[in-house]
Amino acid sequence: MRYPFRCAACGLEFVVSRPAREAAVDAFCPTDGGRAERIFTVPEMNLNRPPAATPAPPSSGFSHSGHSHGPGTGHHTH
């Protein structure tokens, strides 16, 4: 798991990767060695869940110059 921390001395925010059983272990700033405080957020986890939405089927349109055209749309110049 990845846990965010903030150095109490310099304010640097950094992430520490460690097993969940070691979540409460002290962390120290990689810059100045000061004690860091854990920033509590939702842990980053991949639970192998299916995507929330099904992807759209491929279109027969086309994309260019930063935008897309759907099927049957005529060409134009920029």
Helices and strands as residue ranges (DSSP letters): E 2-7, E 13-17, G 20-22, E 27-28, E 35-38, E 62-64, E 67-69
